[in-house]
Amino acid sequence: MHRVDTTQLLKGVLDLAVLAALRDEDGYGYDILRRLRTAGLGDVGDASVYGTLRRLYNGGLLTTYVVPSDEGPHRKYYSLNPAGRAELQRSGKVWQGFASTMDDLLRERGTA
């Protein structure tokens, strides 16, 4: 029996998930990873999140700043900038449309 590979689905929406995780509060890498897992994305990998943060930063959607830590190395915090907030809104609308279409399809086939 063929089953849906959630890691493949996650690859397609990880940028949006990371932007959403930063919507209300800045965060450092592990903190963002923890937020995603707590939200139900338990399959998300460390390297995927760090790579996504780097890509979003290089794409001009995030800003960073460093906070000293008494308990270890300094932490690089990520925050949404105006371009990141605009992308979150745009991508969120695209996702909502896609999810709505999938819900409709599944209901029509009696699988939801």
NUVOLO-167074 format. One record per atom (N, C-alpha, C): residue number from 0; atom name; y, x, z. Coordinates in pm, 1 decimal. Each point is the difference from the previous one (the first is absolute). Example, Ala and Ser with C-alpha at 12.3 -4.5 7.8 and 13.67 -1.06 7.14 Angstrom:
<pts>
(0,N,(-569.0,1319.0,780.0))
(0,CA,(119.0,-89.0,0.0))
(0,C,(120.0,90.0,0.0))
(1,N,(105.0,-35.0,-72.0))
(1,CA,(119.0,82.0,6.0))
(1,C,(109.0,-77.0,73.0))
</pts>
This chain:
<pts>
(0,N,(-117.5,83.7,0.0))
(0,CA,(117.5,-83.7,0.0))
(0,C,(124.8,89.0,0.0))
(1,N,(93.5,-31.6,-85.3))
(1,CA,(125.0,75.0,-8.8))
(1,C,(98.7,-53.0,103.9))
(2,N,(60.7,88.4,76.0))
(2,CA,(99.3,-44.1,97.0))
(2,C,(132.0,69.4,-26.8))
(3,N,(106.5,-59.3,46.4))
(3,CA,(133.5,53.6,-22.3))
(3,C,(17.2,125.0,85.6))
(4,N,(45.6,105.6,-61.8))
(4,CA,(26.5,125.5,69.7))
(4,C,(143.7,-4.5,51.3))
(5,N,(16.6,-19.1,129.1))
(5,CA,(134.7,-13.7,55.9))
(5,C,(83.1,126.4,-16.3))
(6,N,(-64.5,116.3,-10.0))
(6,CA,(78.3,122.7,-19.2))
(6,C,(69.5,-2.1,-135.2))
(7,N,(-62.5,-60.9,-100.7))
(7,CA,(64.8,-10.6,-130.3))
(7,C,(117.6,-97.1,5.2))
(8,N,(-16.7,-111.0,70.5))
(8,CA,(110.8,-93.9,16.0))
(8,C,(115.8,66.5,73.6))
(9,N,(-32.4,77.0,101.3))
(9,CA,(101.3,65.4,81.5))
(9,C,(84.1,97.8,-81.6))
(10,N,(-63.5,70.7,-92.9))
(10,CA,(74.1,94.9,-83.4))
(10,C,(112.4,-69.1,-75.6))
(11,N,(-23.5,-123.2,-40.7))
(11,CA,(99.1,-72.5,-77.6))
(11,C,(116.1,-53.5,81.5))
(12,N,(-17.2,-9.8,130.6))
(12,CA,(105.6,-60.2,82.1))
(12,C,(48.7,90.8,112.7))
(13,N,(-45.0,124.2,2.1))
(13,CA,(36.9,87.4,111.7))
(13,C,(149.6,28.6,5.4))
(14,N,(63.7,17.2,-115.2))
(14,CA,(145.2,21.5,1.2))
(14,C,(70.0,-117.0,69.0))
(15,N,(-37.0,-120.3,-38.2))
(15,CA,(60.7,-119.7,59.3))
(15,C,(-32.0,-8.4,148.9))
(16,N,(-122.2,30.3,38.1))
(16,CA,(-38.9,-6.2,141.2))
(16,C,(80.3,99.2,83.9))
(17,N,(20.4,120.2,-51.5))
(17,CA,(77.3,100.6,74.1))
(17,C,(146.0,-42.9,10.3))
(18,N,(56.6,-49.0,-109.2))
(18,CA,(138.3,-48.6,6.3))
(18,C,(12.4,-112.5,102.7))
(19,N,(-96.2,-91.6,1.8))
(19,CA,(3.6,-111.1,95.0))
(19,C,(-13.7,49.7,143.6))
(20,N,(-81.7,102.0,20.9))
(20,CA,(-18.1,55.2,134.7))
(20,C,(128.1,63.8,52.2))
(21,N,(87.5,40.3,-90.9))
(21,CA,(126.9,63.0,38.9))
(21,C,(118.0,-96.6,-2.0))
(22,N,(-24.5,-125.8,-31.1))
(22,CA,(107.9,-98.1,-14.4))
(22,C,(85.3,-10.5,125.6))
(23,N,(-62.6,-9.0,117.0))
(23,CA,(74.1,-27.2,122.7))
(23,C,(23.6,121.6,88.4))
(24,N,(-75.7,106.4,-25.1))
(24,CA,(10.4,115.9,89.0))
(24,C,(-42.9,126.8,-72.6))
(25,N,(75.9,107.3,16.5))
(25,CA,(-36.8,129.5,-55.0))
(25,C,(-130.5,46.4,64.0))
(26,N,(-66.4,93.8,-64.6))
(26,CA,(-123.8,50.5,58.1))
(26,C,(-40.1,133.3,-58.2))
(27,N,(-83.6,72.1,74.1))
(27,CA,(-56.7,125.7,-49.1))
(27,C,(-138.8,-30.4,-56.9))
(28,N,(-57.9,96.4,-68.1))
(28,CA,(-123.1,-22.8,-74.9))
(28,C,(-110.6,-70.7,75.6))
(29,N,(-40.7,54.7,113.8))
(29,CA,(-111.0,-60.0,72.6))
(29,C,(36.6,-137.9,53.9))
(30,N,(124.5,-17.5,39.7))
(30,CA,(47.2,-129.8,48.1))
(30,C,(-12.0,-105.9,-110.0))
(31,N,(37.9,35.7,-121.0))
(31,CA,(-9.6,-93.2,-113.2))
(31,C,(-146.6,-31.6,-30.0))
(32,N,(-83.7,101.2,3.3))
(32,CA,(-144.0,-19.7,-19.8))
(32,C,(-54.7,-96.9,104.8))
(33,N,(38.3,17.3,124.1))
(33,CA,(-44.3,-87.6,108.5))
(33,C,(47.8,-144.0,-22.3))
(34,N,(123.6,-16.1,-44.8))
(34,CA,(53.2,-134.3,-27.7))
(34,C,(-82.6,-69.4,-107.9))
(35,N,(-32.2,74.3,-105.7))
(35,CA,(-78.5,-57.7,-109.5))
(35,C,(-138.4,-41.5,47.9))
(36,N,(-63.7,86.3,78.0))
(36,CA,(-133.9,-31.9,49.9))
(36,C,(3.8,-117.7,96.3))
(37,N,(99.9,-3.8,85.8))
(37,CA,(14.3,-111.0,93.9))
(37,C,(23.0,-131.7,-73.6))
(38,N,(68.8,7.2,-113.6))
(38,CA,(27.0,-119.9,-79.6))
(38,C,(-124.0,-50.1,-74.2))
(39,N,(-107.9,79.1,1.5))
(39,CA,(-123.0,-44.2,-64.7))
(39,C,(-45.7,85.6,-116.5))
(40,N,(72.9,106.4,-29.5))
(40,CA,(-38.4,88.6,-109.8))
(40,C,(-79.0,118.8,55.6))
(41,N,(-114.7,-31.6,59.2))
(41,CA,(-80.4,101.3,66.9))
(41,C,(-57.5,105.7,-91.4))
(42,N,(-10.0,-28.6,-128.8))
(42,CA,(-59.0,95.6,-94.8))
(42,C,(99.8,102.9,-50.8))
(43,N,(126.5,-12.8,37.7))
(43,CA,(100.0,92.4,-52.7))
(43,C,(-23.7,139.4,59.2))
(44,N,(5.3,100.5,-88.0))
(44,CA,(-25.1,137.3,42.2))
(44,C,(127.4,76.2,30.9))
(45,N,(-13.2,98.1,86.0))
(45,CA,(113.6,83.3,38.5))
(45,C,(67.7,61.5,-122.1))
(46,N,(-79.7,65.3,-83.7))
(46,CA,(56.0,70.5,-115.8))
(46,C,(70.6,-96.2,-94.5))
(47,N,(-53.0,-121.0,-13.9))
(47,CA,(63.0,-98.7,-87.9))
(47,C,(138.3,-37.1,50.4))
(48,N,(12.8,-21.0,130.5))
(48,CA,(129.3,-38.1,56.9))
(48,C,(99.7,114.1,-11.8))
(49,N,(-41.8,122.1,33.3))
(49,CA,(91.9,113.4,-8.7))
(49,C,(42.2,24.7,-144.8))
(50,N,(-93.0,-13.9,-92.8))
(50,CA,(34.5,15.9,-140.9))
(50,C,(95.4,-107.7,-47.2))
(51,N,(-19.6,-121.9,46.7))
(51,CA,(88.9,-110.9,-35.3))
(51,C,(139.1,22.6,57.1))
(52,N,(8.3,45.3,123.7))
(52,CA,(131.1,29.8,59.4))
(52,C,(73.7,105.8,-82.0))
(53,N,(-71.0,104.2,-38.3))
(53,CA,(60.4,106.7,-81.4))
(53,C,(48.8,-55.0,-133.7))
(54,N,(-82.8,-81.7,-64.6))
(54,CA,(35.8,-55.8,-130.4))
(54,C,(120.5,-94.2,10.4))
(55,N,(1.0,-85.6,102.6))
(55,CA,(113.3,-90.8,18.7))
(55,C,(128.1,76.7,31.9))
(56,N,(-12.2,105.3,77.6))
(56,CA,(116.9,84.4,30.4))
(56,C,(50.9,67.8,-127.8))
(57,N,(-91.3,60.3,-74.2))
(57,CA,(38.9,67.4,-125.0))
(57,C,(55.2,-98.1,-102.5))
(58,N,(-42.2,-125.6,8.3))
(58,CA,(49.0,-103.7,-89.2))
(58,C,(133.6,-59.5,42.6))
(59,N,(54.8,48.8,110.7))
(59,CA,(130.7,-44.2,43.9))
(59,C,(1.5,-130.5,78.7))
(60,N,(-117.2,-42.0,51.2))
(60,CA,(-7.5,-126.7,72.5))
(60,C,(4.5,16.8,151.8))
(61,N,(-19.7,121.9,46.9))
(61,CA,(0.7,28.1,143.3))
(61,C,(93.0,116.0,31.1))
(62,N,(51.8,1.1,120.2))
(62,CA,(70.4,116.5,52.5))
(62,C,(-82.3,53.3,116.5))
(63,N,(24.6,124.2,37.1))
(63,CA,(-73.2,60.6,110.5))
(63,C,(96.8,67.9,95.7))
(64,N,(-46.3,13.9,120.6))
(64,CA,(71.3,80.3,99.7))
(64,C,(-104.0,52.3,98.7))
(65,N,(32.0,110.3,65.1))
(65,CA,(-94.0,64.4,91.0))
(65,C,(43.9,-24.9,143.7))
(66,N,(-97.9,-33.4,83.7))
(66,CA,(24.6,-22.6,142.5))
(66,C,(-82.8,101.8,78.2))
(67,N,(64.8,80.2,84.2))
(67,CA,(-76.5,95.7,82.3))
(67,C,(-94.5,-73.7,95.3))
(68,N,(-111.3,62.4,30.3))
(68,CA,(-98.2,-58.1,90.7))
(68,C,(-32.2,100.2,109.6))
(69,N,(-3.7,-46.0,122.5))
(69,CA,(-37.7,85.8,112.4))
(69,C,(-150.1,21.3,6.5))
(70,N,(-75.2,-86.8,-68.0))
(70,CA,(-145.4,1.1,10.4))
(70,C,(-70.0,65.3,-119.1))
(71,N,(73.1,63.7,-87.9))
(71,CA,(-63.2,60.0,-116.8))
(71,C,(103.0,27.8,-107.1))
(72,N,(-46.2,6.4,-123.4))
(72,CA,(94.1,31.0,-108.7))
(72,C,(102.5,-112.3,-19.8))
(73,N,(110.4,37.0,-60.5))
(73,CA,(102.3,-99.4,-32.2))
(73,C,(-60.6,-105.4,-92.6))
(74,N,(54.2,-120.5,7.2))
(74,CA,(-50.3,-109.2,-83.2))
(74,C,(101.3,-35.1,-107.2))
(75,N,(-51.6,-14.4,-122.7))
(75,CA,(83.7,-44.9,-110.3))
(75,C,(-8.5,-151.8,-6.2))
(76,N,(114.2,-63.9,19.7))
(76,CA,(7.7,-145.6,-5.9))
(76,C,(43.7,-43.5,-138.5))
(77,N,(-52.8,-112.8,-43.3))
(77,CA,(34.0,-59.5,-128.3))
(77,C,(72.4,-131.0,25.7))
(78,N,(97.6,-29.1,-83.8))
(78,CA,(70.3,-127.8,9.4))
(78,C,(28.5,-51.2,-140.6))
(79,N,(8.8,-132.1,-9.5))
(79,CA,(36.5,-61.9,-127.8))
(79,C,(148.9,21.6,-24.0))
(80,N,(34.8,40.1,-119.6))
(80,CA,(140.5,4.7,-39.7))
(80,C,(27.5,-125.2,-83.9))
(81,N,(122.4,-21.6,-46.7))
(81,CA,(27.8,-120.7,-78.5))
(81,C,(-90.8,-17.3,-122.4))
(82,N,(-31.1,108.6,-68.5))
(82,CA,(-90.3,-10.1,-115.2))
(82,C,(-139.7,-42.2,44.4))
(83,N,(-44.8,49.6,114.4))
(83,CA,(-130.6,-37.0,53.1))
(83,C,(-5.1,-146.6,41.0))
(84,N,(108.3,-47.5,59.1))
(84,CA,(5.8,-142.3,38.7))
(84,C,(-1.4,-89.9,-123.7))
(85,N,(71.0,42.5,-103.7))
(85,CA,(0.8,-77.5,-124.7))
(85,C,(-139.4,-0.7,-63.2))
(86,N,(-68.3,114.1,3.7))
(86,CA,(-136.0,7.3,-55.8))
(86,C,(-97.0,-84.4,82.1))
(87,N,(15.4,-0.1,130.5))
(87,CA,(-84.0,-83.4,85.5))
(87,C,(17.1,-146.9,-37.2))
(88,N,(122.5,-41.5,-19.6))
(88,CA,(25.2,-139.5,-36.4))
(88,C,(-58.9,-32.0,-137.3))
(89,N,(23.1,87.5,-97.8))
(89,CA,(-51.4,-22.6,-135.7))
(89,C,(-152.0,-0.6,-3.0))
(90,N,(-60.6,102.0,59.3))
(90,CA,(-146.0,10.1,0.4))
(90,C,(-63.5,-111.2,82.4))
(91,N,(67.8,-40.8,107.3))
(91,CA,(-50.9,-109.9,81.3))
(91,C,(-8.3,-129.0,-79.4))
(92,N,(99.7,-25.4,-82.6))
(92,CA,(-1.4,-119.9,-84.4))
(92,C,(-111.7,7.0,-103.3))
(93,N,(-18.8,117.4,-58.5))
(93,CA,(-109.2,17.8,-97.0))
(93,C,(-133.8,-24.9,68.9))
(94,N,(-18.3,57.4,119.3))
(94,CA,(-124.9,-18.7,72.9))
(94,C,(-22.6,-147.1,34.4))
(95,N,(102.2,-67.9,47.5))
(95,CA,(-14.3,-140.6,36.7))
(95,C,(-40.5,-83.8,-120.7))
(96,N,(57.3,28.9,-115.6))
(96,CA,(-38.8,-71.0,-121.7))
(96,C,(-144.1,27.3,-37.6))
(97,N,(-40.5,125.6,9.4))
(97,CA,(-137.4,38.2,-32.0))
(97,C,(-98.1,-65.4,97.3))
(98,N,(29.9,7.7,129.4))
(98,CA,(-88.2,-57.1,102.0))
(98,C,(-11.4,-151.2,-17.4))
(99,N,(110.1,-65.1,-34.6))
(99,CA,(-1.5,-144.0,-22.1))
(99,C,(-90.1,-35.6,-119.3))
(100,N,(11.1,78.0,-106.4))
(100,CA,(-84.5,-22.0,-117.3))
(100,C,(-147.4,17.3,35.1))
(101,N,(-31.8,104.0,76.0))
(101,CA,(-138.8,22.9,39.6))
(101,C,(-50.5,-112.7,89.9))
(102,N,(84.5,-45.6,92.8))
(102,CA,(-38.7,-112.8,85.2))
(102,C,(-31.4,-122.6,-84.1))
(103,N,(85.1,-27.6,-97.8))
(103,CA,(-22.2,-115.3,-88.3))
(103,C,(-131.5,15.4,-76.0))
(104,N,(-24.1,117.6,-54.2))
(104,CA,(-124.1,22.3,-74.6))
(104,C,(-122.4,-17.9,87.4))
(105,N,(6.1,52.5,120.7))
(105,CA,(-114.5,-11.0,89.9))
(105,C,(-23.5,-142.7,44.5))
(106,N,(105.2,-73.9,22.9))
(106,CA,(-13.0,-141.7,37.8))
(106,C,(-60.4,-81.6,-114.2))
(107,N,(42.2,29.8,-122.5))
(107,CA,(-53.2,-71.7,-116.4))
(107,C,(-149.8,22.4,-15.3))
(108,N,(-45.1,116.9,36.8))
(108,CA,(-141.4,33.5,-15.5))
(108,C,(-80.5,-32.2,126.4))
(109,N,(68.7,-52.4,101.2))
(109,CA,(-68.5,-35.6,123.7))
(109,C,(-45.4,119.1,81.4))
(110,N,(69.0,114.4,-16.0))
(110,CA,(-40.9,119.3,72.8))
(110,C,(94.3,35.9,112.7))
(111,N,(103.8,-78.8,21.4))
(111,CA,(92.4,31.6,109.1))
(111,C,(-2.3,-108.8,105.1))
</pts>
